[in-house]
Amino acid sequence: MSAKLPKGSRITGEGRQDLASSLVERYNRGESIRSMAEDIGRSYGFVHGVLVESGVTMRTRGGATRGAAAEARRAQLKGASS
């Protein structure tokens, strides 16, 4: 579904179910919430809410938080701020 939705329009009933199933499928294929939101012309929060409402298990946030990769990232950020 790459058609932009009218800004501020309410999406209810069957239309919302169709949108939700499309977003769930895309999310499960690995697409980001931000890219889906931009694609349909809605906010991150709207797309996130539809996914949660549909019972999707959300992925964790990206980026290294532990281990060697995280240390390298922190060193890089520290060097950039100096």
N, C-alpha and C positions, 0 to 999 in steps of 0.2 A: 504494500500500500504506500505509494509514493505521492499520492495526491494530498496537498496541504488541506487541512481542515479549516473551516472559517474561524477566524480568531474570536474567542470568547463564546462560541456556540456550545450549547449543551449537547452532550452525546449520551443518549440514554437508550434503553431497551435493546433491540436486536442490533442496532448500529454499534452500540458500545460492546456488545458481545463479539461481534465480528472484528472490531478494532482490537479488542483484548486478545482474541485468539491469534490474530496476525502478529501483534507485538510479542506475545509469549513465544511463538514459533521463531521469530527473528532473534529474540533474546537467547533462547535455547541454542540457536546456531552460533552464538558468540557475538552478536552485534551489540554495541554499547547503547546505553540508555540515551546518552547525549546525541548520538548519530540518529537514533530513531526519532527523538524529539525534534531535531532540526528538520528531518525528512518530512514529518507530518505537520510541522508548524505549531507545535505545542511545547510547553515547558518540560524541563527535566522532571519536576515534581509531579506533573500530570501523568507522564509515562510511568514513572516509578510507582505512583499510586495505583494505576491500572494493573501493573504487574503484581503488586502486593495483593490487591483485591482479587486477583486471579489465582492466588496461592502459589506463585512462583517462589522457588528457593533462590534468594539473591546470591550472586557471586560476591566474593570478598573484594575489597579494594585492590587495585593493582599496585605494582611497585615493590621493590625490595624493602623489607623491614628488619631482617635479621641476616646474620652471616656475612660472608666476604662481600657479597654484592652490596649490602647495606652499608658496610664500612666504606667501600669505595665511593658510594654515592654521597655519604656524609662528608668524606674527605674532599670530594669535588665541590660540594656546596660550601664547605668551609673555606676552600681556596678561592672561590668566586666572591665570597663576601669580604675577603681581606683586602 
